[in-house]
Amino acid sequence: MFGYVTINKRELKVKDFETYQAYYCGLCHTLQCRYGRAAKLLLTYDMTFLGMLLTSLYGEKTEYEKKRCAMHPARPVACCQNPAMEYAADMNLLLAYQNLLDDWKDDRDFRKLFYAAVLKKKYAAVKKKYPRQVRALAVYLKKLDACERRKSRDLDEAAGLTGEMLKEIFIWKEDVWKEPLGRMGFYLGKFIYLMDAYEDLEHDKKAGTYNPFLGMEEEKGFDDMCQYILNLMMADCSRAFEYLPVIRYKEILRNILYSGVWIRFVENRRKRAEKLGENDVL
């Protein structure tokens, strides 16, 4: 489900892209150092965004270190490390582990089950550190399963569950920034869920799996409706972001919220338009 909260590289300055890359590589390195090589494959753009956001908001002192890896064997690349990135790595593991189990449940892909088994002990260790976040994740999975079994057509119900879960993930500390960070996570979570449902619509239709948009896709103006709803979600998310005293990396974070998150929607809408023989994409 995750992977939508990324940059629009074409709209970023070179120095800002290099900074973002250092955080992306930093999260990858942190995952490996804390949970082993297998955890590197769990890396998400979404938690890179969270790590950068929390680093800026809390003024975390960041250390940069040059590292070589399988992706960059020729020359070392900058990797940033700080407590906010460690938290992002922990949340990355929690979410990815549950996503592996969810994929196993849906597709019976033994590779996902094996991968989850490899990470089980690491997951158990992280689980003890974050009871609030783990509890929110457990409640989310239970309610989402019930929602899918009922084949609910209430978009707000299905998306709101993901929002409530990500709300708890975004709250790092119990302080004055708890509320705006929670609002950011809530609306971003709703956006992610609906984006994923929009992207998987054809697959779910063929497979007969749950998707809250099923039955609406043939209606006139369906894509416009989806874009309108997603716009509302990101408007509320961005409003909460602008309330925060974020200075460092502000242009990068704005690039993600105002542009990067839309890249896959635009591409999927274009494909749908081509399939339907429409000329106007947006």
C-alpha positions as a Markdown table, in Angstrom:
| # | Residue | x | y | z |
|---|---|---|---|---|
| 1 | Met | 0.0 | 0.0 | 0.0 |
| 2 | Phe | 2.8 | 2.4 | 0.8 |
| 3 | Gly | 5.3 | 4.1 | -1.6 |
| 4 | Tyr | 3.3 | 7.1 | -2.8 |
| 5 | Val | 4.9 | 9.8 | -0.6 |
| 6 | Thr | 7.9 | 10.6 | -2.7 |
| 7 | Ile | 9.6 | 13.5 | -4.4 |
| 8 | Asn | 8.9 | 15.0 | -7.9 |
| 9 | Lys | 12.6 | 14.9 | -8.9 |
| 10 | Arg | 12.1 | 17.2 | -12.0 |
| 11 | Glu | 10.8 | 20.0 | -9.7 |
| 12 | Leu | 13.7 | 19.7 | -7.2 |
| 13 | Lys | 17.0 | 21.6 | -7.2 |
| 14 | Val | 20.0 | 19.4 | -7.5 |
| 15 | Lys | 21.2 | 20.2 | -3.9 |
| 16 | Asp | 17.8 | 19.4 | -2.6 |
| 17 | Phe | 17.7 | 16.1 | -4.4 |
| 18 | Glu | 21.1 | 15.2 | -3.0 |
| 19 | Thr | 19.8 | 16.0 | 0.5 |
| 20 | Tyr | 16.7 | 13.8 | 0.0 |
| 21 | Gln | 18.9 | 11.0 | -1.4 |
| 22 | Ala | 21.1 | 11.2 | 1.8 |
| 23 | Tyr | 18.0 | 10.7 | 3.9 |
| 24 | Tyr | 16.7 | 7.9 | 1.7 |
| 25 | Cys | 20.1 | 6.1 | 1.8 |
| 26 | Gly | 20.3 | 7.0 | 5.5 |
| 27 | Leu | 17.0 | 5.2 | 6.2 |
| 28 | Cys | 18.3 | 2.2 | 4.2 |
| 29 | His | 21.5 | 2.1 | 6.2 |
| 30 | Thr | 19.7 | 2.5 | 9.5 |
| 31 | Leu | 17.4 | -0.4 | 8.7 |
| 32 | Gln | 20.4 | -2.6 | 7.9 |
| 33 | Cys | 22.4 | -1.6 | 11.0 |
| 34 | Arg | 19.4 | -2.2 | 13.3 |
| 35 | Tyr | 17.7 | -5.2 | 11.7 |
| 36 | Gly | 20.1 | -6.8 | 9.3 |
| 37 | Arg | 20.5 | -6.9 | 5.5 |
| 38 | Ala | 17.0 | -8.4 | 4.9 |
| 39 | Ala | 15.4 | -5.3 | 6.4 |
| 40 | Lys | 16.9 | -3.1 | 3.7 |
| 41 | Leu | 14.3 | -4.5 | 1.2 |
| 42 | Leu | 11.6 | -3.0 | 3.4 |
| 43 | Leu | 12.7 | 0.6 | 2.6 |
| 44 | Thr | 9.8 | 3.0 | 1.8 |
| 45 | Tyr | 9.6 | 6.6 | 0.6 |
| 46 | Asp | 6.9 | 7.2 | 3.1 |
| 47 | Met | 9.1 | 6.7 | 6.1 |
| 48 | Thr | 11.9 | 8.7 | 4.5 |
| 49 | Phe | 9.4 | 11.6 | 4.4 |
| 50 | Leu | 8.5 | 11.0 | 8.1 |
| 51 | Gly | 12.2 | 10.9 | 9.1 |
| 52 | Met | 12.9 | 14.2 | 7.3 |
| 53 | Leu | 9.8 | 15.8 | 8.8 |
| 54 | Leu | 10.6 | 14.9 | 12.3 |
| 55 | Thr | 14.3 | 15.8 | 11.9 |
| 56 | Ser | 13.3 | 19.3 | 10.8 |
| 57 | Leu | 10.5 | 19.8 | 13.3 |
| 58 | Tyr | 12.6 | 18.7 | 16.3 |
| 59 | Gly | 15.9 | 20.2 | 15.2 |
| 60 | Glu | 17.6 | 16.8 | 15.4 |
| 61 | Lys | 21.4 | 17.0 | 14.9 |
| 62 | Thr | 22.2 | 14.9 | 11.9 |
| 63 | Glu | 25.4 | 13.1 | 11.2 |
| 64 | Tyr | 26.4 | 12.4 | 7.6 |
| 65 | Glu | 28.6 | 9.4 | 6.8 |
| 66 | Lys | 29.8 | 8.1 | 3.4 |
| 67 | Lys | 28.8 | 4.5 | 2.8 |
| 68 | Arg | 29.1 | 2.0 | 0.0 |
| 69 | Cys | 26.4 | -0.6 | -0.7 |
| 70 | Ala | 25.2 | -3.0 | -3.4 |
| 71 | Met | 23.3 | -0.1 | -5.1 |
| 72 | His | 26.3 | 2.2 | -5.0 |
| 73 | Pro | 29.4 | 0.0 | -5.2 |
| 74 | Ala | 31.5 | 2.4 | -7.2 |
| 75 | Arg | 31.5 | 5.3 | -4.9 |
| 76 | Pro | 30.3 | 5.9 | -1.4 |
| 77 | Val | 27.1 | 8.0 | -0.9 |
| 78 | Ala | 26.1 | 10.2 | 1.9 |
| 79 | Cys | 23.9 | 8.7 | 4.6 |
| 80 | Cys | 22.3 | 10.7 | 7.4 |
| 81 | Gln | 21.7 | 9.4 | 10.8 |
| 82 | Asn | 19.8 | 10.7 | 13.9 |
| 83 | Pro | 17.2 | 9.6 | 16.4 |
| 84 | Ala | 14.3 | 10.7 | 14.1 |
| 85 | Met | 15.6 | 8.4 | 11.4 |
| 86 | Glu | 15.9 | 5.6 | 13.9 |
| 87 | Tyr | 12.3 | 6.1 | 14.8 |
| 88 | Ala | 11.4 | 6.1 | 11.1 |
| 89 | Ala | 13.3 | 2.9 | 10.6 |
| 90 | Asp | 11.4 | 1.3 | 13.5 |
| 91 | Met | 8.0 | 2.4 | 12.0 |
| 92 | Asn | 9.2 | 1.2 | 8.6 |
| 93 | Leu | 9.8 | -2.3 | 10.1 |
| 94 | Leu | 6.4 | -2.4 | 11.9 |
| 95 | Leu | 4.4 | -1.4 | 8.8 |
| 96 | Ala | 6.4 | -3.6 | 6.4 |
| 97 | Tyr | 6.2 | -6.7 | 8.5 |
| 98 | Gln | 2.4 | -6.4 | 8.8 |
| 99 | Asn | 2.2 | -5.7 | 5.0 |
| 100 | Leu | 4.1 | -8.9 | 4.3 |
| 101 | Leu | 1.6 | -10.9 | 6.4 |
| 102 | Asp | -1.3 | -9.1 | 4.7 |
| 103 | Asp | 0.2 | -10.0 | 1.2 |
| 104 | Trp | 0.5 | -13.6 | 2.3 |
| 105 | Lys | -3.1 | -13.7 | 3.4 |
| 106 | Asp | -4.3 | -12.1 | 0.1 |
| 107 | Asp | -2.0 | -13.8 | -2.4 |
| 108 | Arg | -0.6 | -16.9 | -0.6 |
| 109 | Asp | 2.8 | -15.8 | -1.8 |
| 110 | Phe | 5.2 | -18.1 | 0.2 |
| 111 | Arg | 8.1 | -15.6 | -0.5 |
| 112 | Lys | 6.3 | -13.0 | 1.7 |
| 113 | Leu | 5.6 | -15.5 | 4.4 |
| 114 | Phe | 9.3 | -16.6 | 4.4 |
| 115 | Tyr | 10.4 | -13.0 | 4.5 |
| 116 | Ala | 8.1 | -12.3 | 7.4 |
| 117 | Ala | 9.5 | -15.3 | 9.3 |
| 118 | Val | 13.1 | -14.0 | 8.8 |
| 119 | Leu | 12.1 | -10.7 | 10.4 |
| 120 | Lys | 9.9 | -12.1 | 13.2 |
| 121 | Lys | 12.4 | -11.7 | 16.0 |
| 122 | Lys | 13.3 | -8.2 | 14.9 |
| 123 | Tyr | 9.7 | -7.3 | 14.8 |
| 124 | Ala | 9.1 | -8.6 | 18.3 |
| 125 | Ala | 11.9 | -6.5 | 19.6 |
| 126 | Val | 10.5 | -3.3 | 18.0 |
| 127 | Lys | 7.0 | -4.2 | 19.1 |
| 128 | Lys | 8.0 | -3.9 | 22.8 |
| 129 | Lys | 9.3 | -0.4 | 22.3 |
| 130 | Tyr | 6.2 | 1.2 | 20.9 |
| 131 | Pro | 3.0 | -0.2 | 22.6 |
| 132 | Arg | 0.8 | 2.8 | 21.4 |
| 133 | Gln | 1.8 | 2.4 | 17.7 |
| 134 | Val | 1.5 | -1.4 | 17.8 |
| 135 | Arg | -1.9 | -1.2 | 19.5 |
| 136 | Ala | -3.1 | 1.2 | 16.8 |
| 137 | Leu | -1.8 | -1.2 | 14.1 |
| 138 | Ala | -3.5 | -4.2 | 15.6 |
| 139 | Val | -6.8 | -2.3 | 15.9 |
| 140 | Tyr | -6.5 | -1.1 | 12.3 |
| 141 | Leu | -5.9 | -4.6 | 10.9 |
| 142 | Lys | -8.8 | -6.0 | 12.8 |
| 143 | Lys | -11.2 | -3.3 | 11.7 |
| 144 | Leu | -10.0 | -3.3 | 8.2 |
| 145 | Asp | -10.5 | -7.0 | 7.9 |
| 146 | Ala | -14.1 | -6.6 | 9.1 |
| 147 | Cys | -14.6 | -3.8 | 6.6 |
| 148 | Glu | -13.3 | -5.9 | 3.8 |
| 149 | Arg | -15.4 | -8.9 | 4.8 |
| 150 | Arg | -18.5 | -6.7 | 4.7 |
| 151 | Lys | -17.3 | -5.2 | 1.4 |
| 152 | Ser | -18.1 | -1.8 | 2.7 |
| 153 | Arg | -18.7 | 0.9 | 0.0 |
| 154 | Asp | -18.2 | 3.7 | 2.5 |
| 155 | Leu | -15.0 | 5.3 | 1.2 |
| 156 | Asp | -14.6 | 7.3 | 4.4 |
| 157 | Glu | -14.8 | 4.2 | 6.6 |
| 158 | Ala | -12.1 | 2.2 | 4.8 |
| 159 | Ala | -9.8 | 5.2 | 4.3 |
| 160 | Gly | -10.3 | 6.5 | 7.8 |
| 161 | Leu | -9.0 | 3.3 | 9.3 |
| 162 | Thr | -5.7 | 3.7 | 7.5 |
| 163 | Gly | -5.7 | 7.4 | 8.6 |
| 164 | Glu | -6.2 | 6.5 | 12.3 |
| 165 | Met | -3.3 | 4.0 | 12.1 |
| 166 | Leu | -0.9 | 6.4 | 10.4 |
| 167 | Lys | -1.9 | 9.2 | 12.8 |
| 168 | Glu | -0.3 | 7.2 | 15.6 |
| 169 | Ile | 2.8 | 6.4 | 13.5 |
| 170 | Phe | 3.3 | 10.2 | 12.8 |
| 171 | Ile | 3.2 | 11.1 | 16.5 |
| 172 | Trp | 6.7 | 10.6 | 17.8 |
| 173 | Lys | 6.5 | 12.3 | 21.1 |
| 174 | Glu | 3.7 | 13.3 | 23.5 |
| 175 | Asp | 4.2 | 17.1 | 23.2 |
| 176 | Val | 2.8 | 20.2 | 21.7 |
| 177 | Trp | 3.3 | 18.9 | 18.1 |
| 178 | Lys | 1.2 | 15.8 | 18.8 |
| 179 | Glu | -2.0 | 17.2 | 17.4 |
| 180 | Pro | -0.8 | 18.7 | 14.0 |
| 181 | Leu | 1.5 | 15.7 | 13.4 |
| 182 | Gly | -1.5 | 13.4 | 14.1 |
| 183 | Arg | -3.7 | 15.4 | 11.6 |
| 184 | Met | -1.0 | 15.1 | 9.0 |
| 185 | Gly | -0.8 | 11.4 | 9.4 |
| 186 | Phe | -4.5 | 10.9 | 9.5 |
| 187 | Tyr | -5.2 | 12.7 | 6.2 |
| 188 | Leu | -2.1 | 11.3 | 4.5 |
| 189 | Gly | -3.2 | 7.8 | 5.6 |
| 190 | Lys | -6.6 | 8.4 | 4.0 |
| 191 | Phe | -4.9 | 9.7 | 0.8 |
| 192 | Ile | -2.6 | 6.6 | 0.6 |
| 193 | Tyr | -5.5 | 4.2 | 1.1 |
| 194 | Leu | -7.6 | 5.8 | -1.6 |
| 195 | Met | -4.6 | 6.2 | -4.0 |
| 196 | Asp | -3.9 | 2.5 | -3.6 |
| 197 | Ala | -7.5 | 1.6 | -4.2 |
| 198 | Tyr | -7.5 | 3.7 | -7.3 |
| 199 | Glu | -4.3 | 2.2 | -8.6 |
| 200 | Asp | -5.4 | -1.4 | -7.9 |
| 201 | Leu | -8.9 | -1.1 | -9.3 |
| 202 | Glu | -8.5 | -3.1 | -12.4 |
| 203 | His | -6.5 | -5.8 | -10.6 |
| 204 | Asp | -9.0 | -6.1 | -7.8 |
| 205 | Lys | -11.9 | -6.2 | -10.3 |
| 206 | Lys | -10.4 | -9.2 | -12.1 |
| 207 | Ala | -9.3 | -10.9 | -8.9 |
| 208 | Gly | -12.6 | -10.4 | -7.2 |
| 209 | Thr | -10.9 | -8.8 | -4.2 |
| 210 | Tyr | -12.2 | -6.0 | -2.1 |
| 211 | Asn | -11.9 | -2.4 | -3.3 |
| 212 | Pro | -14.2 | 0.4 | -2.1 |
| 213 | Phe | -14.3 | 1.9 | -5.7 |
| 214 | Leu | -15.7 | -1.2 | -7.3 |
| 215 | Gly | -19.0 | -0.5 | -8.9 |
| 216 | Met | -18.2 | 3.2 | -9.3 |
| 217 | Glu | -15.5 | 3.0 | -12.0 |
| 218 | Glu | -18.0 | 2.9 | -14.9 |
| 219 | Glu | -19.8 | 6.0 | -13.8 |
| 220 | Lys | -19.3 | 9.3 | -15.7 |
| 221 | Gly | -16.8 | 11.5 | -14.0 |
| 222 | Phe | -15.4 | 8.8 | -11.8 |
| 223 | Asp | -11.8 | 9.9 | -12.2 |
| 224 | Asp | -12.7 | 13.5 | -11.5 |
| 225 | Met | -14.5 | 12.4 | -8.4 |
| 226 | Cys | -11.4 | 10.5 | -7.2 |
| 227 | Gln | -9.1 | 13.4 | -7.9 |
| 228 | Tyr | -11.5 | 15.7 | -6.0 |
| 229 | Ile | -11.5 | 13.5 | -3.0 |
| 230 | Leu | -7.8 | 13.0 | -3.0 |
| 231 | Asn | -7.3 | 16.8 | -3.3 |
| 232 | Leu | -9.4 | 17.2 | -0.1 |
| 233 | Met | -7.3 | 14.7 | 1.7 |
| 234 | Met | -4.0 | 16.4 | 0.7 |
| 235 | Ala | -5.4 | 19.9 | 1.4 |
| 236 | Asp | -6.1 | 19.0 | 5.0 |
| 237 | Cys | -2.7 | 17.2 | 5.3 |
| 238 | Ser | -0.9 | 20.2 | 3.9 |
| 239 | Arg | -2.8 | 22.6 | 6.1 |
| 240 | Ala | -1.5 | 20.7 | 9.2 |
| 241 | Phe | 2.0 | 20.7 | 7.8 |
| 242 | Glu | 2.0 | 24.4 | 7.2 |
| 243 | Tyr | 1.1 | 24.9 | 10.9 |
| 244 | Leu | 4.3 | 23.2 | 12.0 |
| 245 | Pro | 7.5 | 25.4 | 12.4 |
| 246 | Val | 9.4 | 23.5 | 9.8 |
| 247 | Ile | 12.3 | 25.4 | 8.3 |
| 248 | Arg | 15.0 | 22.9 | 7.4 |
| 249 | Tyr | 14.1 | 20.9 | 4.3 |
| 250 | Lys | 10.8 | 22.8 | 3.9 |
| 251 | Glu | 11.1 | 23.0 | 0.1 |
| 252 | Ile | 11.8 | 19.3 | -0.2 |
| 253 | Leu | 8.8 | 18.4 | 2.1 |
| 254 | Arg | 6.6 | 20.8 | 0.1 |
| 255 | Asn | 7.7 | 19.2 | -3.1 |
| 256 | Ile | 6.5 | 15.8 | -1.8 |
| 257 | Leu | 3.2 | 17.0 | -0.4 |
| 258 | Tyr | 2.2 | 19.3 | -3.3 |
| 259 | Ser | 3.7 | 17.4 | -6.2 |
| 260 | Gly | 5.4 | 14.1 | -5.5 |
| 261 | Val | 2.4 | 12.4 | -4.1 |
| 262 | Trp | 0.5 | 13.0 | -7.3 |
| 263 | Ile | 3.0 | 11.3 | -9.7 |
| 264 | Arg | 1.4 | 7.9 | -9.7 |
| 265 | Phe | -2.1 | 9.2 | -9.8 |
| 266 | Val | -1.4 | 11.2 | -12.9 |
| 267 | Glu | 0.2 | 8.1 | -14.6 |
| 268 | Asn | -2.7 | 5.8 | -13.6 |
| 269 | Arg | -5.3 | 8.3 | -14.7 |
| 270 | Arg | -3.5 | 8.6 | -18.1 |
| 271 | Lys | -3.6 | 4.9 | -18.5 |
| 272 | Arg | -7.2 | 4.7 | -17.7 |
| 273 | Ala | -8.0 | 7.5 | -20.1 |
| 274 | Glu | -6.1 | 5.7 | -22.9 |
| 275 | Lys | -8.0 | 2.5 | -22.2 |
| 276 | Leu | -11.3 | 4.3 | -22.3 |
| 277 | Gly | -10.3 | 6.2 | -25.4 |
| 278 | Glu | -10.5 | 9.6 | -23.7 |
| 279 | Asn | -8.3 | 12.5 | -24.6 |
| 280 | Asp | -8.3 | 14.6 | -21.5 |
| 281 | Val | -6.3 | 13.2 | -18.6 |
| 282 | Leu | -6.5 | 16.0 | -16.1 |
